[in-house]
């Protein structure tokens, strides 16, 4: 779930609906999608709610529960979107790391595997948006830093699955946990 500044709670459900609850837990509104909502929502600067659904769409709702836009991505994974600089929405769509504008236009989609192949659910965790417009994301065997221009600035192959989002400290270190090799820390990357 996500909670806005007024304490309103937002979440999606397997019943193909996205919900808003008042801080006391009573229902404020609901919005029907075309598939189960598996991702956590992201809240933009103006209260726009971004989430994905197993129907293959990235949805953007106004804070009152009305549709702002929807973008067909074809993605069916549970990767949650993250809002970055200029309200750019970063998200994993199957095997691609993507950026979408605040107006709902796909800015770019970058396949996550340098060899051109990755398992279907390769992007398994939400990316982390950085203040300089970059986004760091994780996949089944890599940790990548991808800039808004869709070029890779840094890539580290870890050889095992990463299902959790990376964490960045105030001194710029990046930490991630893999399925088999444990905790990894990176510093001084370009």
Secondary structure by P-SEA (a helix, b strand, c coil): ccccccccccccccccccccccccccccccccccccccbbbbbcccbbbbbccccccbbbbcccccccccccccccccbbbbbccccbbbbbccccccccccccccccccccccccccccccccbbbbbccccbbbbbcccbbbbbcccccccbbbbccbbbcbbbbbcccbbbbbbcccccbbbbcccc
